[in-house]
């Protein structure tokens, strides 16, 4: 087992993810993947059994997910997976636009030696995104796209910004998956990603923020339009 130094210079075992964190990740992934779809209701015990976990950490995970707006705990009805309307989704994307724009700005302000490894990581992910589209692997593209944007936000170095982004990106994931096969292949996203990377690499904070925000504005408008056009009222 690897050790990490503390501020006092004393080494301690590296912390393993807790059972609650594991349950939180499992329940959230099940919601994202539609295992527990919008409107699903069931007991905590039922959800724990379906995930192969014990009830106590699942209960704690559900309390956390309730604070993030992904589930509701109702008396006599147990857990209900929250449904989002097109208007809700627009609000979610409005937050993502602001957060990712600021993340791109903060990253572009960092020293070049800090920016460059991140730019290389993002270019690697962008190349994998292009390969997924060439294979018509839209689900793979969606997963990689989420990684690309998570890398951008994480690299900004602002923990509060990252927490806000994570909650809202998780909520947007359902809409993105539902509309994957209703829109044209998102080939334009590759070039838009590269413009974000180029602005960050050049150390242009204003340009980086603008590129990041315009990219997400286009995604918001397209996805919300599809949700309304196909009358998807409960995501």
FENBELGI-V709084 format. One record per residue. N is the residue number from 1. RES is the residue in three letters. NEAR is the number of other ideal C-beta (glycine too) atoms within 8 Angstrom. Layout:
BEGIN
n=N res=RES near=NEAR
n=N res=RES near=NEAR
END
This chain:
BEGIN
n=1 res=UNK near=4
n=2 res=UNK near=4
n=3 res=UNK near=8
n=4 res=UNK near=7
n=5 res=UNK near=6
n=6 res=UNK near=8
n=7 res=UNK near=3
n=8 res=UNK near=4
n=9 res=UNK near=5
n=10 res=UNK near=6
n=11 res=UNK near=6
n=12 res=UNK near=7
n=13 res=UNK near=5
n=14 res=UNK near=8
n=15 res=UNK near=4
n=16 res=UNK near=4
n=17 res=UNK near=6
n=18 res=UNK near=7
n=19 res=UNK near=9
n=20 res=UNK near=10
n=21 res=UNK near=8
n=22 res=UNK near=11
n=23 res=UNK near=15
n=24 res=UNK near=12
n=25 res=UNK near=9
n=26 res=UNK near=11
n=27 res=UNK near=15
n=28 res=UNK near=12
n=29 res=UNK near=8
n=30 res=UNK near=12
n=31 res=UNK near=14
n=32 res=UNK near=10
n=33 res=UNK near=6
n=34 res=UNK near=8
n=35 res=UNK near=7
n=36 res=UNK near=10
n=37 res=UNK near=7
n=38 res=UNK near=10
n=39 res=UNK near=8
n=40 res=UNK near=8
n=41 res=UNK near=9
n=42 res=UNK near=8
n=43 res=UNK near=7
n=44 res=UNK near=11
n=45 res=UNK near=7
n=46 res=UNK near=9
n=47 res=UNK near=15
n=48 res=UNK near=12
n=49 res=UNK near=7
n=50 res=UNK near=8
n=51 res=UNK near=11
n=52 res=UNK near=4
n=53 res=UNK near=11
n=54 res=UNK near=7
n=55 res=UNK near=9
n=56 res=UNK near=7
n=57 res=UNK near=13
n=58 res=UNK near=15
n=59 res=UNK near=9
n=60 res=UNK near=11
n=61 res=UNK near=14
n=62 res=UNK near=14
n=63 res=UNK near=9
n=64 res=UNK near=10
n=65 res=UNK near=13
n=66 res=UNK near=11
n=67 res=UNK near=6
n=68 res=UNK near=9
n=69 res=UNK near=7
n=70 res=UNK near=11
n=71 res=UNK near=11
n=72 res=UNK near=7
n=73 res=UNK near=9
n=74 res=UNK near=9
n=75 res=UNK near=3
n=76 res=UNK near=4
n=77 res=UNK near=6
n=78 res=UNK near=11
n=79 res=UNK near=13
n=80 res=UNK near=12
n=81 res=UNK near=13
n=82 res=UNK near=9
n=83 res=UNK near=8
n=84 res=UNK near=12
n=85 res=UNK near=9
n=86 res=UNK near=10
n=87 res=UNK near=6
n=88 res=UNK near=9
n=89 res=UNK near=16
n=90 res=UNK near=10
n=91 res=UNK near=8
n=92 res=UNK near=12
n=93 res=UNK near=15
n=94 res=UNK near=9
n=95 res=UNK near=10
n=96 res=UNK near=14
n=97 res=UNK near=12
n=98 res=UNK near=9
n=99 res=UNK near=13
n=100 res=UNK near=16
n=101 res=UNK near=13
n=102 res=UNK near=12
n=103 res=UNK near=16
n=104 res=UNK near=18
n=105 res=UNK near=12
n=106 res=UNK near=13
n=107 res=UNK near=15
n=108 res=UNK near=16
n=109 res=UNK near=7
n=110 res=UNK near=8
n=111 res=UNK near=5
n=112 res=UNK near=6
n=113 res=UNK near=5
n=114 res=UNK near=8
n=115 res=UNK near=14
n=116 res=UNK near=9
n=117 res=UNK near=7
n=118 res=UNK near=13
n=119 res=UNK near=11
n=120 res=UNK near=8
n=121 res=UNK near=9
n=122 res=UNK near=15
n=123 res=UNK near=10
n=124 res=UNK near=8
n=125 res=UNK near=12
n=126 res=UNK near=13
n=127 res=UNK near=8
n=128 res=UNK near=9
n=129 res=UNK near=15
n=130 res=UNK near=9
n=131 res=UNK near=8
n=132 res=UNK near=12
n=133 res=UNK near=14
n=134 res=UNK near=6
n=135 res=UNK near=7
n=136 res=UNK near=6
n=137 res=UNK near=8
n=138 res=UNK near=11
n=139 res=UNK near=8
n=140 res=UNK near=9
n=141 res=UNK near=12
n=142 res=UNK near=12
n=143 res=UNK near=8
n=144 res=UNK near=12
n=145 res=UNK near=10
n=146 res=UNK near=10
n=147 res=UNK near=9
n=148 res=UNK near=13
n=149 res=UNK near=11
n=150 res=UNK near=11
n=151 res=UNK near=12
n=152 res=UNK near=16
n=153 res=UNK near=14
n=154 res=UNK near=7
n=155 res=UNK near=9
n=156 res=UNK near=13
n=157 res=UNK near=6
n=158 res=UNK near=9
n=159 res=UNK near=5
n=160 res=UNK near=6
n=161 res=UNK near=13
n=162 res=UNK near=11
n=163 res=UNK near=8
n=164 res=UNK near=10
n=165 res=UNK near=15
n=166 res=UNK near=10
n=167 res=UNK near=10
n=168 res=UNK near=13
n=169 res=UNK near=12
n=170 res=UNK near=11
n=171 res=UNK near=13
n=172 res=UNK near=13
n=173 res=UNK near=11
n=174 res=UNK near=13
n=175 res=UNK near=13
n=176 res=UNK near=10
n=177 res=UNK near=11
n=178 res=UNK near=10
n=179 res=UNK near=11
n=180 res=UNK near=10
n=181 res=UNK near=5
n=182 res=UNK near=7
n=183 res=UNK near=8
n=184 res=UNK near=3
n=185 res=UNK near=6
n=186 res=UNK near=8
n=187 res=UNK near=6
n=188 res=UNK near=6
n=189 res=UNK near=11
n=190 res=UNK near=11
n=191 res=UNK near=7
n=192 res=UNK near=12
n=193 res=UNK near=13
n=194 res=UNK near=10
n=195 res=UNK near=10
n=196 res=UNK near=15
n=197 res=UNK near=12
n=198 res=UNK near=8
n=199 res=UNK near=14
n=200 res=UNK near=16
n=201 res=UNK near=9
n=202 res=UNK near=8
n=203 res=UNK near=9
n=204 res=UNK near=9
n=205 res=UNK near=11
n=206 res=UNK near=7
n=207 res=UNK near=10
n=208 res=UNK near=15
n=209 res=UNK near=13
n=210 res=UNK near=10
n=211 res=UNK near=13
n=212 res=UNK near=14
n=213 res=UNK near=12
n=214 res=UNK near=9
n=215 res=UNK near=14
n=216 res=UNK near=13
n=217 res=UNK near=9
n=218 res=UNK near=9
n=219 res=UNK near=10
n=220 res=UNK near=13
n=221 res=UNK near=8
n=222 res=UNK near=9
n=223 res=UNK near=14
n=224 res=UNK near=12
n=225 res=UNK near=8
n=226 res=UNK near=12
n=227 res=UNK near=14
n=228 res=UNK near=9
n=229 res=UNK near=6
n=230 res=UNK near=7
n=231 res=UNK near=5
n=232 res=UNK near=11
n=233 res=UNK near=5
n=234 res=UNK near=8
n=235 res=UNK near=12
END
